């Protein structure tokens, strides 16, 4: 059967009108089912962009001993505590020369920018370079935008945007880094003060922390800074097994939780001097605080019919870690060989 041009045009128009009607009906149904008269309009009141996107367990005690209740303050305080331990922001230190940071698991940019503001590199160092690695592409893109906008609007002297190189890459396997990543990391070797930073992420590294520790010590010649979770050597076999199984559910290798003795031995085997290793137990400043915050946040969200979801379960696990003592939250600093910590001792005030 032959079709005329008018028949084809009418058929096309009929199909278009049918699709349009279906779309309109679907739209009406969706609008009627939406929570327009409930609480769903919270999305219209959320202030964008979000003020911060921190993500770590936090350090929930101020210097004066008072408790922190804000997630942003606690998360940034954890970074501050490890920089203090490494003497990078000691009020008496007057660093000289250049500074380079290899930061793994840098998040959405808050950690990177807070590090810049805390260290204040443009005032203390002749040159500054930052290379960040993370497994998440969305975080890489978000952090890149955040750093560019922060540099452009900074109200204090700071490095320009070219000093920051952010990549989506697996930091746990240095021998598999792509050419551009490896080249940027290699440029850090020329800097005077070099540090590797892993803030609340290194216990996820697979197959272990060993490859990045070895790279940091022997290839980069950098000091080592990390927030980590260690196994309590006095934990019962049952609790230790449960903790390891919980770690596996979190995405960690089965043997990721080392004792302090095992951790120090691994650092020494990778080239760090035992006398230059400092491991500080901060458990009491971590687990209780984050549990309190998660409980409070869940109660606040429940008033609007929302829930923390998986973070609520995480809170129960952190509570058990703290009460059982099976895992310890620690700050680890291992200085590079021949380093006294980035402090020019001739310029340290008495």
C-alpha positions as CSV (number, residue, x, y, z in Angstrom):
1,X,0.0,0.0,0.0
2,X,1.4,3.4,-1.0
3,X,1.4,6.4,1.4
4,X,1.1,9.9,0.2
5,X,3.1,12.8,1.6
6,X,0.0,14.1,3.6
7,X,-0.5,10.6,5.1
8,X,3.1,10.6,6.4
9,X,2.8,14.1,7.7
10,X,-0.4,13.3,9.6
11,X,1.2,10.1,11.0
12,X,4.2,12.1,12.3
13,X,2.0,14.8,13.8
14,X,-0.2,12.2,15.4
15,X,2.8,10.5,17.0
16,X,4.2,13.8,18.2
17,X,0.9,14.8,19.8
18,X,0.6,11.4,21.5
19,X,4.1,11.6,23.0
20,X,3.3,15.2,24.1
21,X,0.1,14.1,25.9
22,X,1.8,11.1,27.6
23,X,4.6,13.5,28.8
24,X,2.1,15.9,30.2
25,X,0.1,13.2,31.9
26,X,3.3,11.8,33.4
27,X,4.3,15.3,34.6
28,X,1.0,15.8,36.3
29,X,1.2,12.4,38.0
30,X,4.7,13.2,39.2
31,X,3.7,16.6,40.5
32,X,0.7,15.1,42.3
33,X,2.8,12.5,43.9
34,X,5.6,14.9,45.0
35,X,5.7,16.1,48.5
36,X,4.8,19.7,47.6
37,X,2.6,20.1,50.7
38,X,5.0,18.2,52.9
39,X,8.7,18.7,53.6
40,X,10.2,17.9,50.2
41,X,10.8,21.5,49.4
42,X,13.8,21.5,51.7
43,X,15.8,21.1,48.6
44,X,14.7,24.6,47.5
45,X,15.9,26.1,50.8
46,X,19.3,24.4,50.9
47,X,22.0,27.0,50.3
48,X,24.2,26.1,47.4
49,X,27.0,25.6,47.0
50,X,27.4,23.8,50.3
51,X,29.7,25.7,52.7
52,X,32.0,22.7,53.2
53,X,32.3,19.1,52.1
54,X,34.7,17.7,54.8
55,X,35.0,14.0,55.3
56,X,37.0,12.5,58.1
57,X,36.4,11.3,61.7
58,X,37.5,14.6,63.2
59,X,39.3,15.6,66.4
60,X,36.5,16.7,68.7
61,X,38.4,18.5,71.5
62,X,39.6,22.1,71.4
63,X,42.9,23.2,72.9
64,X,41.1,24.4,76.0
65,X,39.6,21.0,76.5
66,X,36.0,22.0,75.5
67,X,34.0,19.7,73.2
68,X,33.5,20.5,69.5
69,X,30.0,20.0,68.1
70,X,30.5,21.2,64.5
71,X,31.6,18.6,62.0
72,X,33.5,21.2,59.9
73,X,35.4,22.4,63.0
74,X,36.3,18.8,64.1
75,X,37.3,17.7,60.7
76,X,39.6,20.7,60.1
77,X,41.0,20.3,63.7
78,X,42.1,16.8,62.8
79,X,44.2,18.3,60.0
80,X,45.5,21.0,62.3
81,X,46.5,18.4,64.9
82,X,48.7,16.4,62.5
83,X,50.4,19.5,61.2
84,X,51.1,20.5,64.7
85,X,52.6,17.1,65.5
86,X,54.8,17.4,62.4
87,X,55.9,20.9,63.5
88,X,54.6,22.4,60.2
89,X,52.5,25.1,62.0
90,X,54.5,25.4,65.2
91,X,54.3,29.0,66.3
92,X,58.0,29.0,67.0
93,X,59.0,27.5,63.6
94,X,60.4,29.7,60.8
95,X,60.7,27.4,57.9
96,X,63.0,28.3,55.0
97,X,63.2,27.1,51.4
98,X,60.5,25.3,49.4
99,X,57.6,23.0,50.5
100,X,55.9,20.2,48.7
101,X,52.9,18.0,49.8
102,X,51.7,14.7,48.3
103,X,48.2,14.4,49.7
104,X,46.2,11.2,49.1
105,X,42.5,11.0,49.7
106,X,42.1,14.8,49.6
107,X,38.3,14.9,49.4
108,X,36.4,17.8,47.8
109,X,39.0,20.6,48.3
110,X,38.3,21.7,51.9
111,X,41.3,19.8,53.2
112,X,43.6,21.2,50.5
113,X,42.6,24.8,51.1
114,X,42.7,24.5,54.9
115,X,46.2,23.1,54.6
116,X,47.3,26.1,52.6
117,X,45.8,28.5,55.1
118,X,47.3,26.7,58.0
119,X,50.8,26.4,56.6
120,X,50.6,29.8,54.9
121,X,53.3,28.8,52.3
122,X,53.5,32.0,50.5
123,X,54.8,33.7,53.6
124,X,57.1,31.0,54.9
125,X,58.4,29.2,51.8
126,X,60.1,30.4,48.6
127,X,58.0,27.9,46.6
128,X,55.1,25.6,47.2
129,X,53.7,22.7,45.3
130,X,50.8,20.4,46.1
131,X,49.9,17.1,44.3
132,X,46.7,15.4,45.4
133,X,45.5,11.9,44.5
134,X,42.0,10.4,45.1
135,X,40.1,7.5,43.7
136,X,36.9,9.5,43.1
137,X,36.5,11.4,39.8
138,X,33.6,13.5,41.2
139,X,35.7,14.6,44.1
140,X,38.6,15.5,41.8
141,X,36.4,17.7,39.7
142,X,34.7,19.3,42.7
143,X,38.1,20.0,44.5
144,X,39.6,21.4,41.3
145,X,36.7,23.9,41.0
146,X,36.9,24.7,44.7
147,X,40.6,25.4,44.6
148,X,40.4,27.6,41.5
149,X,37.6,29.7,43.0
150,X,39.4,29.9,46.4
151,X,42.7,31.1,44.9
152,X,40.9,33.7,42.8
153,X,39.0,35.1,45.8
154,X,41.7,34.7,48.5
155,X,42.1,37.6,50.8
156,X,45.6,36.6,51.8
157,X,48.8,36.0,49.8
158,X,48.7,32.4,48.5
159,X,50.1,30.3,45.7
160,X,48.5,30.6,42.3
161,X,46.3,27.8,40.9
162,X,49.2,26.2,38.9
163,X,50.8,25.2,42.3
164,X,48.0,22.6,42.7
165,X,47.8,19.4,40.7
166,X,44.8,17.1,41.5
167,X,44.4,13.7,39.9
168,X,42.0,10.8,40.0
169,X,44.4,7.9,40.7
170,X,44.9,5.0,43.1
171,X,47.5,6.2,45.6
172,X,48.1,2.7,46.9
173,X,49.8,1.4,43.8
174,X,52.6,3.9,42.8
175,X,54.0,1.5,40.2
176,X,50.7,1.8,38.3
177,X,50.4,5.6,38.2
178,X,49.8,7.1,34.8
179,X,52.5,9.1,33.1
180,X,51.1,12.6,34.0
181,X,50.6,11.6,37.6
182,X,54.0,10.2,38.0
183,X,55.7,13.2,36.3
184,X,53.9,15.7,38.7
185,X,54.9,13.6,41.7
186,X,58.5,13.4,40.5
187,X,58.7,17.2,40.4
188,X,58.2,17.2,44.2
189,X,61.7,15.7,44.7
190,X,63.3,19.1,43.9
191,X,61.7,20.7,46.8
192,X,63.4,21.2,50.2
193,X,60.7,20.2,52.6
194,X,58.6,17.2,51.3
195,X,55.7,15.6,53.1
196,X,53.3,12.7,52.4
197,X,49.8,13.2,53.9
198,X,47.1,10.6,54.3
199,X,44.3,12.0,56.5
200,X,41.8,9.2,57.4
201,X,42.1,7.0,54.3
202,X,45.3,4.9,54.4
203,X,43.7,1.9,56.1
204,X,41.7,1.4,52.9
205,X,44.9,0.9,50.8
206,X,45.0,-2.4,49.0
207,X,47.0,-4.6,49.1
208,X,48.5,-2.6,52.0
209,X,50.1,0.6,53.1
210,X,53.6,-0.8,52.3
211,X,53.9,0.4,48.6
212,X,53.1,4.0,49.3
213,X,55.2,4.0,52.5
214,X,58.1,2.7,50.5
215,X,57.6,5.3,47.7
216,X,57.3,8.1,50.2
217,X,60.5,7.2,52.0
218,X,62.7,6.0,49.2
219,X,61.5,7.5,45.9
220,X,60.2,10.9,47.2
221,X,62.4,11.2,50.3
222,X,59.4,12.7,52.1
223,X,58.2,12.8,55.7
224,X,55.1,10.7,56.5
225,X,51.9,12.0,58.1
226,X,48.8,10.0,58.6
227,X,45.7,9.6,60.7
228,X,45.2,5.8,61.0
229,X,43.4,3.1,63.0
230,X,45.6,0.5,64.8
231,X,44.7,-2.8,66.4
232,X,44.9,-2.9,70.2
233,X,47.4,-5.7,71.0
234,X,45.3,-6.5,74.1
235,X,42.1,-7.0,72.2
236,X,40.6,-10.4,72.5
237,X,40.8,-12.7,69.4
238,X,37.0,-12.5,69.1
239,X,37.0,-8.6,69.1
240,X,40.0,-8.5,66.8
241,X,38.3,-10.9,64.3
242,X,35.1,-8.8,64.4
243,X,37.1,-5.6,63.8
244,X,38.8,-7.2,60.8
245,X,35.5,-8.4,59.4
246,X,34.0,-4.9,59.9
247,X,37.0,-3.5,58.0
248,X,36.4,-5.9,55.1
249,X,32.7,-4.7,55.0
250,X,34.1,-1.1,54.9
251,X,36.3,-2.0,51.9
252,X,39.6,-2.5,53.8
253,X,42.0,-5.4,53.4
254,X,41.5,-8.1,56.0
255,X,44.9,-7.4,57.7
256,X,44.7,-3.6,57.4
257,X,44.6,-3.0,61.2
258,X,48.2,-3.4,62.5
259,X,49.4,-3.1,66.1
260,X,51.6,-0.1,66.9
261,X,54.7,-2.4,67.0
262,X,53.8,-3.8,63.5
263,X,53.2,-0.3,62.2
264,X,56.5,1.0,63.4
265,X,58.3,-2.0,62.0
266,X,56.7,-1.5,58.6
267,X,57.8,2.2,58.6
268,X,61.4,1.2,59.6
269,X,61.5,-1.5,56.9
270,X,60.5,1.1,54.4
271,X,63.4,3.4,55.4
272,X,62.2,5.6,58.2
273,X,64.3,5.8,61.4
274,X,62.6,4.4,64.5
275,X,63.7,7.4,66.6
276,X,62.1,9.7,64.0
277,X,58.6,8.0,64.3
278,X,56.0,9.4,66.6
279,X,52.6,7.7,67.1
280,X,50.1,9.6,69.2
281,X,46.9,7.9,70.5
282,X,44.0,10.3,70.1
283,X,41.1,7.7,70.5
284,X,39.4,9.7,73.2
285,X,39.3,12.8,71.0
286,X,37.8,10.9,68.0
287,X,35.3,8.1,68.5
288,X,33.2,9.7,71.3
289,X,32.9,13.0,69.5
290,X,32.0,11.6,66.1
291,X,29.4,9.3,67.8
292,X,27.8,12.2,69.6
293,X,27.7,14.2,66.4
294,X,26.1,11.5,64.3
295,X,23.5,10.8,66.9
296,X,22.6,14.5,67.1
297,X,22.6,14.9,63.3
298,X,20.3,11.9,63.0
299,X,17.9,13.3,65.5
300,X,17.9,16.7,63.8
301,X,17.2,15.1,60.3
302,X,14.4,12.9,61.7
303,X,12.3,16.0,62.4
304,X,12.2,16.4,58.6
305,X,11.6,12.8,57.8
306,X,15.2,12.2,56.8
307,X,17.9,9.8,58.1
308,X,21.6,9.5,58.0
309,X,21.3,6.1,56.4
310,X,24.5,4.2,56.3
311,X,26.3,6.8,58.5
312,X,24.0,5.8,61.3
313,X,25.4,2.3,61.2
314,X,28.9,3.7,61.0
315,X,28.1,5.6,64.2
316,X,27.3,2.3,66.0
317,X,30.5,0.8,64.8
318,X,32.6,3.8,66.0
319,X,30.8,3.6,69.3
320,X,31.8,-0.1,69.6
321,X,35.4,0.7,68.6
322,X,35.6,3.3,71.3
323,X,33.9,1.3,74.1
324,X,35.7,-2.0,73.4
325,X,39.1,-0.5,72.8
326,X,39.7,-2.9,70.0
327,X,40.9,-0.1,67.6
328,X,42.9,3.0,68.4
329,X,42.7,6.2,66.5
330,X,46.2,7.6,66.1
331,X,48.3,10.3,64.4
332,X,51.5,9.0,62.8
333,X,54.5,11.3,61.9
334,X,57.7,9.8,60.6
335,X,60.3,12.4,59.5
336,X,62.5,11.9,56.4
337,X,66.1,10.8,57.0
338,X,68.3,13.8,57.7
339,X,65.3,16.0,58.6
340,X,64.8,17.9,61.8
341,X,61.3,18.6,60.7
342,X,61.2,21.6,58.3
343,X,62.3,24.0,61.0
344,X,65.4,26.1,60.5
345,X,66.8,25.6,64.0
346,X,69.0,28.7,63.6
347,X,65.8,30.7,63.4
348,X,63.8,29.1,66.2
349,X,63.0,31.6,68.9
350,X,64.1,30.7,72.4
